[in-house]
Amino acid sequence: MIAALLERASRRAAQADAVLKTDETTSLEFAAGELVSARTAQCQGLSLRVVAEGRAGFSGTVSDDLDDLLERALASAAAGDPTVLTLPPPAPLPAVLTHVPRAAAATVPELVAICHLVRDRMAGEQAELSISLERSIGSVRVANSRGVDASYDASLVSLAVRASRLRTGRRVMIEARLSGADLPALPDLEAVVGMLRQRLAWAERDTEIAPGRQRVLFLPAALPALLQPVEQGLAGKAALERSSLAGWRRGTRALSELLSLTDDPLASGRPGSRPVDDEGIPSRTTPLVKAGTIEGLIYDLETASRVGAAPTGHGRRSTFGKPQTACTNLVVEAGQTSWRDLLAAVGDGLVVERVRAAGPANVAGGMFAFPVTLGWRVVGGEVTGLLPEVTIAGNAHDLLNRIIAVGSDLFWVGSRAAPPVVVEGVSLF
């Protein structure tokens, strides 16, 4: 299909590229310890880009009508913006694990058994338990009119476990997630159960905390509250439009020396891993921040061509959208501080486990204000109980210069990996 499409497109456009993605997802839902839903969904999407008379056009389809797809792309190009885009030639691809046969071949009873194992381990906790498991099997094929023709298979197993209790009219929800190309290993499942048990024990006591500036231990699931403006600012488009504080300070120290960030599409078996991006650029590990210094930006083909930079392999395409710059696996480098020493560094403050985004962060300025949906009070370096409903606020760029400790253990949350991080000067109200 994709070869025939490009052959037709090459007759009528100077350049063309296409991405074909397939996916089959099996989803299981458990409530009150029983399977309540099991379903499988399949989809396929083909996206096409053409460059005709110096303008780029885009179209997508979930059908097999290649002529209609091409005509819509050419019509889009006729009304599109001028471009100096040059599609890449073929190049060797790196080796990276994206597909595990046993995960792809696992039967529904085998997937159910994983959920039952977690359910049975949590049976004595007197909490309402819901479990979701998704297993996706897919493929990606990228090709262009210059001879690129690259493909890879992918498997992804995602487990979400939620334990909740009703306390004095407030529903307390504890959540743990695992995701990767393989089926979750027993030690990882035991770690999930151990975390849920610990958090439920912490939630047995209510606590109070006074408004004001606090030291906060951000757990990995909450850390994006600080990293979102920086992550978006490290995209080449933001730097090009001068909406990126990080881009303006490239090559100089802009953040705490305790902070290092890397984008790593070659991490083995992780959700964002891939050997090639959706524009045919081979994947590579990209250092973004090293000891607080901005070292690199990420680009798709379009933004790279506009600034005269080399593309970094960060083009991502949906079926019906144009390529966008996006991170793959964003990794915050672990530090050297143990969990006990992290709590000691907090002293009297709080641990934030989960926040609710109240609105988009100001990418240029980094301002945010997020309600804490799950957090813990710390007194004298000890967790004393559940936080009341509070909001944290501040400037992400400023607070990322106020890091006082970085944990030694790295935790994956989807395609993000991070240790716990202690920051001082967070506003609480």
LUMTORKE-691865 format. One record per residue (C-alpha): residue number from 1; residue in three letters; x, y, z. Coordinates in Angstrom, 1 decimal. Each point is the difference from the previous one (the first is absolute). Layout:
+-----+-----+--------+--------+--------+
|   n | res |   east |  north |     up |
+-----+-----+--------+--------+--------+
| NUM | ala |      X |      Y |      Z |
...
+-----+-----+--------+--------+--------+
END
This chain:
+-----+-----+--------+--------+--------+
|   n | res |   east |  north |     up |
+-----+-----+--------+--------+--------+
|   1 | met |    0.0 |    0.0 |    0.0 |
|   2 | ile |    2.6 |    2.5 |    1.0 |
|   3 | ala |    2.3 |   -0.7 |   -2.9 |
|   4 | ala |   -2.9 |    0.4 |   -2.5 |
|   5 | leu |   -0.9 |    3.3 |    1.6 |
|   6 | leu |    3.5 |    1.4 |   -0.2 |
|   7 | glu |    0.3 |   -1.1 |   -3.6 |
|   8 | arg |   -3.1 |    2.0 |   -0.9 |
|   9 | ala |    1.0 |    3.0 |    2.1 |
|  10 | ser |    3.4 |    0.2 |   -1.5 |
|  11 | arg |   -1.5 |    0.6 |   -3.5 |
|  12 | arg |   -1.8 |    3.1 |    1.2 |
|  13 | ala |    2.1 |    1.4 |    2.9 |
|  14 | ala |    3.7 |    0.9 |    0.4 |
|  15 | gln |    0.1 |   -2.0 |    3.3 |
|  16 | ala |   -2.3 |   -2.3 |    2.0 |
|  17 | asp |    0.1 |   -2.0 |    3.1 |
|  18 | ala |   -2.5 |   -2.2 |    1.8 |
|  19 | val |   -0.5 |   -1.9 |    3.3 |
|  20 | leu |   -2.2 |   -3.1 |    0.4 |
|  21 | lys |   -0.9 |   -0.9 |    3.6 |
|  22 | thr |   -1.9 |   -3.0 |    1.1 |
|  23 | asp |   -1.3 |   -0.9 |    3.5 |
|  24 | glu |   -1.9 |   -2.7 |    1.8 |
|  25 | thr |   -0.8 |    0.7 |    3.6 |
|  26 | thr |   -1.6 |   -2.4 |    2.5 |
|  27 | ser |   -1.4 |    1.7 |    3.1 |
|  28 | leu |   -1.0 |   -1.6 |    3.3 |
|  29 | glu |   -1.8 |    1.8 |    2.8 |
|  30 | phe |   -0.5 |   -1.4 |    3.5 |
|  31 | ala |   -2.2 |    1.3 |    2.8 |
|  32 | ala |   -0.6 |   -1.5 |    3.4 |
|  33 | gly |    2.4 |   -2.7 |   -0.9 |
|  34 | glu |   -1.9 |   -1.2 |   -3.0 |
|  35 | leu |    0.4 |    0.4 |   -3.7 |
|  36 | val |   -2.7 |    2.4 |   -1.2 |
|  37 | ser |    1.2 |    0.8 |   -3.5 |
|  38 | ala |    2.2 |   -1.6 |   -2.7 |
|  39 | arg |    0.2 |    1.4 |   -3.5 |
|  40 | thr |    2.4 |    0.1 |   -3.0 |
|  41 | ala |    0.2 |    2.9 |   -2.5 |
|  42 | gln |    2.0 |    0.2 |   -3.2 |
|  43 | cys |    0.9 |    3.1 |   -2.0 |
|  44 | gln |    2.2 |    1.0 |   -2.9 |
|  45 | gly |    1.0 |    3.4 |   -1.2 |
|  46 | leu |    2.0 |    1.3 |   -3.0 |
|  47 | ser |    1.3 |    3.5 |   -0.1 |
|  48 | leu |    1.5 |    1.7 |   -3.1 |
|  49 | arg |    2.1 |    3.2 |   -0.4 |
|  50 | val |    0.8 |    1.5 |   -3.4 |
|  51 | val |    2.2 |    2.9 |   -1.0 |
|  52 | ala |   -1.3 |    1.5 |   -3.2 |
|  53 | glu |    1.2 |    3.3 |   -1.5 |
|  54 | gly |    1.8 |    0.9 |    3.2 |
|  55 | arg |   -3.0 |   -0.6 |    2.3 |
|  56 | ala |   -0.8 |   -2.8 |    2.4 |
|  57 | gly |   -3.4 |   -1.8 |    0.2 |
|  58 | phe |   -1.3 |   -2.6 |    2.3 |
|  59 | ser |   -2.8 |   -2.6 |    0.0 |
|  60 | gly |   -0.9 |   -3.2 |    1.8 |
|  61 | thr |   -2.4 |   -2.9 |   -0.3 |
|  62 | val |   -1.2 |   -3.2 |    1.7 |
|  63 | ser |   -1.2 |   -1.4 |   -3.3 |
|  64 | asp |    1.7 |   -1.5 |   -3.0 |
|  65 | asp |   -0.8 |    2.8 |   -2.4 |
|  66 | leu |    3.5 |    1.2 |   -1.1 |
|  67 | asp |   -1.2 |    2.2 |   -2.8 |
|  68 | asp |   -2.2 |    2.0 |    2.4 |
|  69 | leu |    2.8 |    0.3 |    2.5 |
|  70 | leu |    2.4 |    1.3 |   -2.6 |
|  71 | glu |   -2.5 |    2.5 |   -1.4 |
|  72 | arg |   -0.7 |    1.5 |    3.4 |
|  73 | ala |    3.7 |    0.3 |    0.8 |
|  74 | leu |    0.6 |    1.8 |   -3.3 |
|  75 | ala |   -2.9 |    2.3 |    0.7 |
|  76 | ser |    1.4 |    0.7 |    3.4 |
|  77 | ala |    3.4 |    0.9 |   -1.5 |
|  78 | ala |   -1.6 |    2.4 |   -2.5 |
|  79 | ala |   -1.3 |    2.0 |    3.0 |
|  80 | gly |    3.0 |   -0.8 |    2.3 |
|  81 | asp |    2.9 |    2.1 |    1.3 |
|  82 | pro |    3.3 |    0.2 |   -1.9 |
|  83 | thr |    2.6 |   -2.5 |    1.2 |
|  84 | val |    3.7 |   -0.7 |   -0.4 |
|  85 | leu |   -0.5 |   -3.5 |    1.3 |
|  86 | thr |    2.3 |   -2.7 |   -1.3 |
|  87 | leu |   -0.9 |   -3.6 |    0.7 |
|  88 | pro |    2.8 |   -2.3 |    1.3 |
|  89 | pro |    1.8 |   -2.7 |   -1.9 |
|  90 | pro |    0.2 |   -3.6 |    1.2 |
|  91 | ala |    2.3 |   -0.5 |    3.0 |
|  92 | pro |    0.8 |   -2.9 |    2.4 |
|  93 | leu |   -2.3 |   -0.4 |    2.9 |
|  94 | pro |    1.1 |   -0.7 |    3.6 |
|  95 | ala |   -1.1 |   -3.2 |    1.8 |
|  96 | val |   -2.6 |    0.5 |    2.7 |
|  97 | leu |   -2.5 |   -2.3 |    1.7 |
|  98 | thr |   -3.6 |    1.0 |   -0.9 |
|  99 | his |   -1.7 |   -3.3 |   -0.3 |
| 100 | val |   -0.1 |   -3.1 |    2.3 |
| 101 | pro |   -1.5 |   -3.1 |   -1.6 |
| 102 | arg |   -1.3 |   -1.5 |    3.3 |
| 103 | ala |   -1.9 |    3.3 |    0.7 |
| 104 | ala |   -1.4 |    0.1 |   -3.5 |
| 105 | ala |   -1.1 |   -3.7 |    0.2 |
| 106 | ala |   -1.4 |    0.1 |    3.5 |
| 107 | thr |   -3.6 |   -1.3 |    0.2 |
| 108 | val |   -2.8 |    1.7 |    1.8 |
| 109 | pro |    0.1 |   -2.6 |    2.8 |
| 110 | glu |    3.7 |    0.8 |    0.5 |
| 111 | leu |   -0.7 |    3.7 |    0.1 |
| 112 | val |   -2.9 |   -0.6 |    2.5 |
| 113 | ala |    2.4 |   -2.0 |    2.2 |
| 114 | ile |    2.3 |    3.0 |    0.4 |
| 115 | cys |   -2.9 |    2.1 |    1.3 |
| 116 | his |   -1.1 |   -2.9 |    2.3 |
| 117 | leu |    3.4 |   -0.1 |    1.5 |
| 118 | val |   -0.1 |    3.7 |    0.9 |
| 119 | arg |   -3.6 |   -0.4 |    1.3 |
| 120 | asp |    1.0 |   -2.9 |    2.2 |
| 121 | arg |    3.0 |    1.8 |    1.5 |
| 122 | met |   -2.2 |    3.0 |    0.9 |
| 123 | ala |   -2.8 |   -2.1 |    1.4 |
| 124 | gly |    0.7 |    0.9 |    3.7 |
| 125 | glu |    0.1 |    3.7 |   -0.5 |
| 126 | gln |   -3.7 |    0.9 |    0.4 |
| 127 | ala |    0.1 |    2.3 |   -3.0 |
| 128 | glu |   -2.1 |    0.3 |   -3.1 |
| 129 | leu |    2.2 |   -1.3 |   -2.8 |
| 130 | ser |   -0.3 |    0.5 |   -3.7 |
| 131 | ile |    2.5 |   -1.3 |   -2.5 |
| 132 | ser |    0.5 |    0.8 |   -3.7 |
| 133 | leu |    2.3 |   -1.8 |   -2.4 |
| 134 | glu |    0.6 |    0.7 |   -3.6 |
| 135 | arg |    2.1 |   -2.0 |   -2.4 |
| 136 | ser |    0.7 |    1.7 |   -3.4 |
| 137 | ile |    1.7 |   -1.6 |   -3.0 |
| 138 | gly |    0.9 |    2.3 |   -2.9 |
| 139 | ser |    2.3 |    0.8 |   -2.8 |
| 140 | val |    1.4 |    3.2 |   -1.5 |
| 141 | arg |    1.3 |    0.4 |   -3.6 |
| 142 | val |    1.6 |    3.2 |   -1.2 |
| 143 | ala |    0.9 |    0.6 |   -3.6 |
| 144 | asn |    0.8 |    2.9 |   -2.3 |
| 145 | ser |    0.8 |    0.8 |   -3.7 |
| 146 | arg |    3.7 |    0.1 |    0.7 |
| 147 | gly |    0.2 |   -3.8 |    0.8 |
| 148 | val |   -0.6 |   -0.1 |    3.7 |
| 149 | asp |   -2.1 |   -3.1 |    0.9 |
| 150 | ala |    0.3 |   -0.8 |    3.7 |
| 151 | ser |   -2.3 |   -2.0 |    2.3 |
| 152 | tyr |   -0.2 |   -1.5 |    3.4 |
| 153 | asp |   -2.5 |   -1.9 |    2.2 |
| 154 | ala |   -1.1 |    1.1 |    3.4 |
| 155 | ser |   -1.6 |   -1.6 |    3.0 |
| 156 | leu |   -1.2 |    1.9 |    3.1 |
| 157 | val |   -1.5 |   -1.3 |    3.2 |
| 158 | ser |   -1.4 |    2.6 |    2.4 |
| 159 | leu |   -1.3 |   -0.8 |    3.4 |
| 160 | ala |   -1.8 |    2.5 |    2.3 |
| 161 | val |   -1.1 |   -0.9 |    3.6 |
| 162 | arg |   -2.1 |    2.3 |    2.0 |
| 163 | ala |   -0.8 |   -0.5 |    3.7 |
| 164 | ser |   -2.4 |    2.3 |    1.7 |
| 165 | arg |   -1.6 |    0.7 |    3.4 |
| 166 | leu |   -2.6 |    2.4 |    1.1 |
| 167 | arg |    1.2 |    2.1 |    3.0 |
| 168 | thr |   -2.2 |    2.7 |    1.6 |
| 169 | gly |   -1.8 |    0.7 |   -3.2 |
| 170 | arg |    3.1 |    0.0 |   -2.1 |
| 171 | arg |    0.9 |   -2.7 |   -2.5 |
| 172 | val |    3.7 |   -0.7 |    0.2 |
| 173 | met |    1.3 |   -1.6 |   -3.1 |
| 174 | ile |    3.4 |   -1.7 |   -0.2 |
| 175 | glu |    1.3 |   -0.9 |   -3.5 |
| 176 | ala |    2.9 |   -2.0 |   -1.3 |
| 177 | arg |    0.9 |   -0.7 |   -3.7 |
| 178 | leu |    2.4 |   -2.2 |   -1.9 |
| 179 | ser |    0.6 |    0.1 |   -3.8 |
| 180 | gly |    2.5 |   -1.6 |   -2.3 |
| 181 | ala |    0.4 |   -2.2 |   -3.1 |
| 182 | asp |    0.0 |   -3.2 |    2.1 |
| 183 | leu |   -2.4 |   -1.5 |    2.5 |
| 184 | pro |    0.6 |    1.5 |    3.5 |
| 185 | ala |    2.4 |   -2.1 |    2.0 |
| 186 | leu |   -0.8 |   -1.4 |    3.4 |
| 187 | pro |    2.4 |    2.3 |    1.9 |
| 188 | asp |   -1.6 |    3.1 |   -1.7 |
| 189 | leu |   -3.5 |   -1.2 |    1.0 |
| 190 | glu |    1.2 |   -0.5 |    3.6 |
| 191 | ala |    1.4 |    3.5 |    0.0 |
| 192 | val |   -3.4 |    1.3 |   -1.2 |
| 193 | val |   -1.7 |   -1.8 |    2.9 |
| 194 | gly |    2.5 |    1.2 |    2.5 |
| 195 | met |   -0.4 |    3.6 |   -1.1 |
| 196 | leu |   -3.8 |   -0.2 |    0.2 |
| 197 | arg |    0.2 |   -1.5 |    3.5 |
| 198 | gln |    2.4 |    2.6 |    1.2 |
| 199 | arg |   -2.2 |    2.9 |   -1.4 |
| 200 | leu |   -3.2 |   -1.4 |    1.6 |
| 201 | ala |    1.8 |   -0.2 |    3.3 |
| 202 | trp |    1.1 |    3.6 |   -0.3 |
| 203 | ala |   -3.5 |    1.0 |   -0.8 |
| 204 | glu |   -1.3 |   -1.3 |    3.3 |
| 205 | arg |    0.6 |    3.3 |    1.7 |
| 206 | asp |   -1.1 |    3.5 |   -1.0 |
| 207 | thr |    2.3 |    2.9 |    0.4 |
| 208 | glu |    0.0 |    3.8 |   -0.3 |
| 209 | ile |    2.6 |    2.3 |   -1.5 |
| 210 | ala |    0.3 |    3.8 |    0.0 |
| 211 | pro |    0.0 |    2.0 |   -3.2 |
| 212 | gly |    3.3 |    1.6 |   -1.1 |
| 213 | arg |    3.3 |   -1.1 |   -1.6 |
| 214 | gln |    0.9 |   -3.6 |    0.5 |
| 215 | arg |    2.6 |   -2.6 |   -0.8 |
| 216 | val |   -1.7 |   -2.6 |   -2.3 |
| 217 | leu |    1.1 |   -3.5 |   -0.9 |
| 218 | phe |   -1.4 |   -0.5 |   -3.6 |
| 219 | leu |   -0.6 |   -3.7 |   -0.7 |
| 220 | pro |    0.5 |   -1.0 |   -3.7 |
| 221 | ala |   -3.7 |    0.1 |   -0.9 |
| 222 | ala |   -0.2 |    3.7 |    1.2 |
| 223 | leu |    3.3 |    1.2 |   -1.4 |
| 224 | pro |   -1.5 |    1.0 |   -3.4 |
| 225 | ala |   -1.6 |    2.9 |    1.9 |
| 226 | leu |    3.5 |    1.5 |    0.0 |
| 227 | leu |    1.4 |   -1.6 |   -3.2 |
| 228 | gln |   -2.8 |    0.8 |   -2.4 |
| 229 | pro |    1.1 |    3.6 |   -0.8 |
| 230 | val |    3.6 |   -1.2 |   -0.4 |
| 231 | glu |   -0.9 |   -3.0 |   -2.2 |
| 232 | gln |   -2.1 |    2.1 |   -2.3 |
| 233 | gly |    2.6 |    2.8 |   -0.1 |
| 234 | leu |    2.7 |   -2.5 |   -1.1 |
| 235 | ala |   -2.0 |   -0.7 |   -3.2 |
| 236 | gly |    1.6 |    1.8 |   -2.9 |
| 237 | lys |   -3.3 |    1.7 |   -1.0 |
| 238 | ala |   -0.2 |    1.8 |    3.3 |
| 239 | ala |    3.5 |    1.2 |   -0.3 |
| 240 | leu |   -0.6 |    1.1 |   -3.6 |
| 241 | glu |   -3.1 |    2.1 |    1.1 |
| 242 | arg |    2.0 |    1.4 |    3.0 |
| 243 | ser |   -2.5 |   -1.5 |    2.4 |
| 244 | ser |    2.7 |   -2.1 |    1.6 |
| 245 | leu |    1.9 |    1.3 |    3.0 |
| 246 | ala |    2.1 |   -3.2 |   -0.2 |
| 247 | gly |    0.8 |    0.7 |   -3.7 |
| 248 | trp |    1.2 |    3.5 |    0.7 |
| 249 | arg |    2.5 |   -1.2 |    2.6 |
| 250 | arg |    1.4 |   -3.0 |   -2.0 |
| 251 | gly |    3.6 |   -0.6 |    0.9 |
| 252 | thr |   -0.3 |    1.7 |    3.4 |
| 253 | arg |   -1.2 |   -1.3 |    3.3 |
| 254 | ala |   -3.7 |    0.6 |    0.3 |
| 255 | leu |   -1.1 |   -2.5 |    2.6 |
| 256 | ser |    1.4 |   -1.6 |    3.1 |
| 257 | glu |    3.3 |   -1.8 |   -0.3 |
| 258 | leu |   -1.8 |   -3.0 |    1.5 |
| 259 | leu |   -2.2 |   -0.4 |   -3.0 |
| 260 | ser |    0.9 |   -1.9 |   -3.2 |
| 261 | leu |   -2.5 |   -1.0 |   -2.7 |
| 262 | thr |    0.4 |   -2.4 |   -3.0 |
| 263 | asp |   -2.4 |   -1.0 |   -2.7 |
| 264 | asp |    0.6 |   -3.7 |   -0.6 |
| 265 | pro |   -2.0 |   -1.8 |   -2.8 |
| 266 | leu |    2.5 |   -2.9 |    0.4 |
| 267 | ala |   -1.0 |   -1.0 |    3.5 |
| 268 | ser |   -0.8 |   -3.7 |   -0.1 |
| 269 | gly |   -3.7 |   -0.9 |   -0.1 |
| 270 | arg |   -1.4 |    3.4 |    1.1 |
| 271 | pro |   -3.2 |    1.6 |   -1.3 |
| 272 | gly |    1.8 |    2.7 |   -2.0 |
| 273 | ser |    2.8 |   -2.2 |   -1.4 |
| 274 | arg |    0.4 |   -0.3 |   -3.8 |
| 275 | pro |    2.8 |   -0.4 |   -2.5 |
| 276 | val |   -1.3 |    2.7 |   -2.4 |
| 277 | asp |   -2.3 |    3.0 |    0.4 |
| 278 | asp |   -3.1 |    0.5 |   -2.1 |
| 279 | glu |    1.9 |    2.0 |   -2.6 |
| 280 | gly |    2.7 |   -2.6 |   -0.7 |
| 281 | ile |    2.8 |    1.4 |    2.2 |
| 282 | pro |    1.9 |   -2.6 |    1.9 |
| 283 | ser |   -0.4 |    0.2 |    3.8 |
| 284 | arg |    2.8 |    1.0 |    2.3 |
| 285 | thr |    0.4 |    1.0 |    3.6 |
| 286 | thr |   -0.1 |    3.8 |    0.4 |
| 287 | pro |    1.4 |    1.8 |    3.1 |
| 288 | leu |   -2.2 |    2.9 |    0.8 |
| 289 | val |    1.2 |    1.4 |    3.3 |
| 290 | lys |    3.3 |   -1.0 |    1.7 |
| 291 | ala |    0.6 |    1.2 |    3.6 |
| 292 | gly |   -2.4 |    2.9 |   -0.6 |
| 293 | thr |    1.5 |    1.1 |   -3.4 |
| 294 | ile |   -2.2 |   -0.1 |   -3.1 |
| 295 | glu |    1.9 |   -2.3 |   -2.4 |
| 296 | gly |   -2.5 |   -0.7 |   -2.7 |
| 297 | leu |   -3.4 |    0.5 |   -1.6 |
| 298 | ile |   -2.2 |   -2.5 |   -1.8 |
| 299 | tyr |   -1.2 |    0.5 |   -3.6 |
| 300 | asp |   -2.3 |   -1.5 |   -2.5 |
| 301 | leu |    0.9 |    0.5 |   -3.7 |
| 302 | glu |   -1.9 |    3.3 |   -0.5 |
| 303 | thr |    1.4 |    1.8 |    3.0 |
| 304 | ala |    3.5 |   -1.2 |   -0.6 |
| 305 | ser |   -0.2 |    1.2 |   -3.6 |
| 306 | arg |   -1.2 |    3.4 |    1.1 |
| 307 | val |    2.9 |    0.6 |    2.4 |
| 308 | gly |    2.7 |   -1.8 |   -2.0 |
| 309 | ala |    0.4 |   -2.7 |    2.6 |
| 310 | ala |    0.3 |   -3.7 |   -0.4 |
| 311 | pro |   -3.2 |   -1.9 |    0.7 |
| 312 | thr |    0.2 |   -2.0 |    3.3 |
| 313 | gly |   -2.5 |   -2.7 |   -0.8 |
| 314 | his |   -2.9 |    1.4 |    2.0 |
| 315 | gly |   -2.7 |    0.2 |   -2.6 |
| 316 | arg |   -3.3 |   -1.5 |    1.1 |
| 317 | arg |   -3.0 |   -0.5 |   -2.3 |
| 318 | ser |   -3.6 |   -0.8 |    0.5 |
| 319 | thr |   -2.1 |   -1.3 |   -2.8 |
| 320 | phe |   -1.7 |    3.3 |   -0.8 |
| 321 | gly |    2.5 |    2.6 |    1.3 |
| 322 | lys |    3.3 |    1.4 |   -1.2 |
| 323 | pro |    3.2 |   -1.1 |    1.7 |
| 324 | gln |    0.7 |    1.6 |    3.4 |
| 325 | thr |    3.1 |    0.2 |    2.2 |
| 326 | ala |   -0.3 |   -2.3 |    3.0 |
| 327 | cys |    2.2 |   -1.7 |    2.5 |
| 328 | thr |    0.2 |   -3.8 |    0.0 |
| 329 | asn |    1.2 |   -1.3 |    3.5 |
| 330 | leu |    0.9 |    3.0 |    2.2 |
| 331 | val |    2.5 |   -1.1 |    2.7 |
| 332 | val |    0.9 |    2.1 |    3.0 |
| 333 | glu |    3.4 |   -1.2 |    1.2 |
| 334 | ala |    0.0 |   -1.6 |    3.5 |
| 335 | gly |    2.0 |    1.6 |    2.8 |
| 336 | gln |    1.6 |   -1.5 |    3.1 |
| 337 | thr |   -2.5 |    0.6 |    2.8 |
| 338 | ser |   -1.9 |   -2.9 |    1.7 |
| 339 | trp |   -3.7 |    0.1 |    0.8 |
| 340 | arg |    0.8 |    0.5 |    3.7 |
| 341 | asp |    2.3 |    2.9 |   -0.8 |
| 342 | leu |   -2.5 |    1.5 |   -2.4 |
| 343 | leu |   -2.6 |    0.2 |    2.9 |
| 344 | ala |    2.7 |    1.5 |    2.2 |
| 345 | ala |    0.7 |    2.6 |   -2.6 |
| 346 | val |   -3.7 |    0.9 |    0.0 |
| 347 | gly |    0.0 |    0.3 |    3.8 |
| 348 | asp |   -3.4 |    1.7 |    0.6 |
| 349 | gly |   -1.8 |    0.2 |   -3.4 |
| 350 | leu |   -1.9 |   -2.3 |   -2.3 |
| 351 | val |    0.2 |   -2.9 |   -2.5 |
| 352 | val |   -2.0 |    0.6 |   -3.2 |
| 353 | glu |   -1.0 |   -3.2 |   -1.7 |
| 354 | arg |   -2.6 |    1.2 |   -2.5 |
| 355 | val |   -1.3 |    3.4 |   -1.2 |
| 356 | arg |   -2.9 |    1.0 |   -2.2 |
| 357 | ala |    0.8 |    2.4 |   -2.8 |
| 358 | ala |   -2.3 |    3.0 |    0.6 |
| 359 | gly |    0.9 |    1.6 |   -3.4 |
| 360 | pro |    2.9 |    0.2 |   -2.5 |
| 361 | ala |    3.4 |    1.0 |    1.4 |
| 362 | asn |    1.5 |    3.2 |   -1.2 |
| 363 | val |    2.8 |   -1.5 |   -2.2 |
| 364 | ala |    2.0 |    3.3 |   -0.3 |
| 365 | gly |   -0.4 |    1.0 |    3.6 |
| 366 | gly |   -0.4 |   -3.3 |    1.7 |
| 367 | met |   -2.8 |    1.1 |    2.4 |
| 368 | phe |   -2.3 |   -2.8 |    1.3 |
| 369 | ala |   -2.6 |   -0.6 |    2.7 |
| 370 | phe |   -1.1 |   -3.6 |    0.5 |
| 371 | pro |   -2.3 |   -1.6 |    2.5 |
| 372 | val |    1.6 |   -2.9 |    1.8 |
| 373 | thr |   -2.2 |   -3.0 |   -0.4 |
| 374 | leu |    2.2 |   -2.3 |    2.1 |
| 375 | gly |    2.8 |    1.2 |    2.4 |
| 376 | trp |    1.4 |   -0.7 |    3.4 |
| 377 | arg |    1.1 |    2.2 |    2.9 |
| 378 | val |    3.6 |   -0.4 |    1.2 |
| 379 | val |    1.1 |    1.1 |    3.5 |
| 380 | gly |    3.5 |   -0.4 |    1.3 |
| 381 | gly |    0.9 |   -2.1 |   -3.1 |
| 382 | glu |   -2.9 |   -2.5 |    0.6 |
| 383 | val |   -3.2 |   -0.5 |   -2.0 |
| 384 | thr |   -2.8 |    0.8 |    2.5 |
| 385 | gly |   -3.2 |   -0.3 |   -2.1 |
| 386 | leu |   -2.2 |    1.0 |   -2.8 |
| 387 | leu |    0.0 |    3.6 |   -1.2 |
| 388 | pro |   -3.2 |    2.0 |   -0.1 |
| 389 | glu |   -1.0 |    1.4 |   -3.4 |
| 390 | val |    2.6 |    2.7 |   -0.8 |
| 391 | thr |    1.4 |    1.7 |   -3.0 |
| 392 | ile |    3.7 |    0.4 |   -0.9 |
| 393 | ala |    1.2 |    2.9 |   -2.1 |
| 394 | gly |    3.1 |    1.6 |   -1.3 |
| 395 | asn |    2.3 |    0.6 |   -2.9 |
| 396 | ala |    1.4 |   -3.2 |   -1.4 |
| 397 | his |    3.2 |    1.5 |   -1.3 |
| 398 | asp |    0.7 |    1.6 |    3.3 |
| 399 | leu |   -0.8 |   -3.1 |    2.0 |
| 400 | leu |    2.1 |   -2.2 |   -2.2 |
| 401 | asn |    2.9 |    2.3 |    1.2 |
| 402 | arg |   -1.0 |   -0.8 |    3.6 |
| 403 | ile |    0.5 |   -3.8 |    0.0 |
| 404 | ile |    1.8 |   -1.1 |    3.2 |
| 405 | ala |   -0.1 |   -3.8 |   -0.5 |
| 406 | val |   -0.5 |   -2.6 |   -2.7 |
| 407 | gly |   -0.9 |   -3.6 |    0.8 |
| 408 | ser |    2.2 |   -3.0 |   -0.9 |
| 409 | asp |   -2.9 |   -2.2 |   -1.3 |
| 410 | leu |   -1.4 |    0.5 |   -3.4 |
| 411 | phe |   -3.7 |   -0.7 |   -0.6 |
| 412 | trp |   -1.8 |   -0.3 |   -3.4 |
| 413 | val |   -3.4 |    1.7 |   -0.4 |
| 414 | gly |   -1.1 |   -0.8 |   -3.6 |
| 415 | ser |    2.8 |    1.4 |   -2.3 |
| 416 | arg |    1.5 |    2.2 |    2.8 |
| 417 | ala |    2.6 |   -1.2 |    2.4 |
| 418 | ala |    1.0 |    2.0 |    3.1 |
| 419 | pro |    1.2 |   -0.2 |    3.6 |
| 420 | pro |   -1.8 |    1.8 |    2.8 |
| 421 | val |    1.2 |    3.6 |    0.2 |
| 422 | val |    0.0 |    2.4 |    3.0 |
| 423 | val |   -0.6 |    3.7 |   -0.8 |
| 424 | glu |   -0.2 |    3.0 |    2.4 |
| 425 | gly |   -2.1 |    3.1 |   -0.3 |
| 426 | val |   -3.2 |   -1.5 |   -1.4 |
| 427 | ser |   -3.1 |    2.1 |    0.9 |
| 428 | leu |   -2.8 |   -1.8 |    1.7 |
| 429 | phe |   -3.5 |    1.2 |    0.5 |
+-----+-----+--------+--------+--------+
END
